[in-house]
């Protein structure tokens, strides 16, 4: 589902709010999650799931498959999402 479609569905459920207000709510929601992850916190939303991150180690022996040359990959963070039991149950019904 795209961001545009999600905002459209929110508008259908909440006709008293205009599109600009819904976009602001969505922007605030996504910024709050990203700021918490930057600070090293786990974001848990009940009945939806958990957003967390994993640190990936630096790699000195990685290869570029096109040129077969060695490249360096610095330490980085990967954002992960784990769905809740309720979300899994709803999806599998």
N, C-alpha and C positions, 0 to 999 in steps of 0.2 A: 504494500500500500504506500502510495506516495504522500508526501506532506500536504500537497494541495488537496488530495482526496480526503485525507483525514480531517482537515479544516472544514471541508465541505460537509462532511458527515456531522461534525460538531455543530455547524451552523443549522443543519436540519433538526437536530435534537434540541438546540437552544436558539430559537428564532429571535429572542429578545436581545441577544448579543450580536453586534455587527462583526463583520469579517476581520476588521483591523484589531478589535479586542481579542478575538480568538487567536489571531496570529501572535499577538503579544503574550498571551498565556502559553502558547506552544513554545515560543522563543524562551520565555522565562524557565519553563520546565526543562528544556534541553540544556540551557546554560547552567542551571542548578546541578544537573547530573554531571556535566563536564567539569564544573568547578570542584565538586566533591571528589571526583576521580583524580583531578590534578593534585588535590591535597592528600591523596592516599587513602581516602575513605571508601567504604563499600556503600552503595546505594541500594536499599531494599524497599520495594514497593509491594505491599501485601496483595496477594492474589494476582500478581503480575510476575514478579521475579526479582533477581538480584543482578546488579551491574557491578562488576569487579574487574581488577586488572591483574595481569601476570607480567612479570619482568622477564624479558628474553635476554639471555646472555649475549655478550659480544662474540663475534665469530671471526677469527683471523683466516680460516681456511675455506671460506665460501668461494664458489666459482661462478662466473658468469657463463651460463650455458651457451650463449651465442658465440663468445670469443674464447671460452675455456681459460680465461685469465683469472688469477686469484683476486678477490676483492675483500675489503674489510667491511663488516657489518657491525656498527656500534650497538651498545646496549640500548634496548628500546622497551616500550610498554605496549602490551596488547590488551585491548578492552574486551571483556567477555560478558556474556549474559547467560544466566541460568534461570529457566522458567520455573514458576512455582508448580506445586502439585495440582492446584486448581486449574491453572492455565493448560497444563498438559492434559488434564481430564477433559476440558472443554474442547480442545483441538481434536482429541481422539474419539469424540462422540460421533 
